[in-house]
Amino acid sequence: MAMALQDRLPRMGYSICDSDLSRRRAAETTERYKPHIILSEINLVGDMDGIDVITKRHSITKAPAIFISAYPSDMVMEHLTRTKRDEYTVKPSRENTLRNALDSVLGLT
């Protein structure tokens, strides 16, 4: 079984301000904590996907984002390209893949 991100990230040296948020709570949490990086599932329930949610919140925080999906597609990649977002990874991600994505968006590579 793949280890959940909320378990893996602290082991990798990252702290988590919140997880499993509704869109509204995600906006409130982003405003409150001003995270250095945002990880978002692409496929969300409702009329907006994770890319749209984070893009609309980009005015609140300039934090880079890593988008995660178990269902990669050309349409998702086109959407990411149009919104000029930072990184994309397929889950379950291997720890080194996730670390590389985090290092990349944080400018550590």
N, C-alpha and C positions, 0 to 999 in steps of 0.2 A: 504494500500500500504506500502511495506517495505521501510524504510528510507535508502537512499544510504549511502555507507560507507564514502564517502567524507563529508557527513553531520553528520554522527554518530561519527566518530573518534574524531573530535575536541570537541564534547560534552563530550567525555570520557577522554579528557585531552591530546590527541595526535595531533601533527601538521602534515600536509601533505605537502611534497615538490612538488609533481606533481601527476596527475592521468590521466587515459584514454590515456596511451601512446602507441605509436607504439613500436615494438621491438627495433628499432634503437634509438628512443628517450628515451626508458627505459634505455638502456645502457648508453647513454650520461648523463641522469639524475642521475643514480647510481654513475657514475664516479664523477660527479660534487658535489653532496650533501652528498655522503657517508651515506646513511640512517642507522638508528639503527635497522630497521625492514622493511621487504618488504612484501606487500600483493599482491598476483597475482592470477588472474583468471586462471584456468587450461585450459579451452577451448578457444583457440585463433584461429583466421583466419590464415591460412597458414600451412606450413609444420612442425612447431614446436609448442608444447604446452607450457603453462606457466612454467611447471616444467623444461623443457629443456632450456628455455630462462634464467631462474634464475640460473640453474645449470651452464650454460656456463658463466654467469656473476659473479659466486662466486669467481673467482680469483680477481675481482675488489673490491668486498666488502665481508666481512665475516658476513654480516648481516643475521640474521635468517629470515626465510620466512614462511608465512602462505599462503597456497594454498586454493583457494575457488572454489567451483563448485556447480552448481545446479543439476548436473548429476553424482552422485557418482557411482562408479563401482569397481568391483574387479580389473580390469585392471589398473585403476587409482591408487588404493591402492598399487598394485604391483610395479608400476612405482615409486611412492613415496618411497617405501621401498628400491628399488634398488639404488635410488639417495641419500638415507639417509637424506632426508629433514625433516624439523622440525614439522610442524603442518598442519592439513587439516580440513576444516570446510565446511559444506554444507550450501548453501544459499537458502533462506534468513536465516541468522544466528540471533539468539536471542542475545540481547546485552550482557547477562551474558556469553553465549557461546563464543562470540567474545572476551570479556574481559579475560576469562579464557585462551584462546589460546594465546592472547597477553602476559599475565602474564607468561605463561609457557615458551614461546620462549625467553622472556626477563629475565628469571630466577627469577621471583618475587614470585613464588609459591613453 
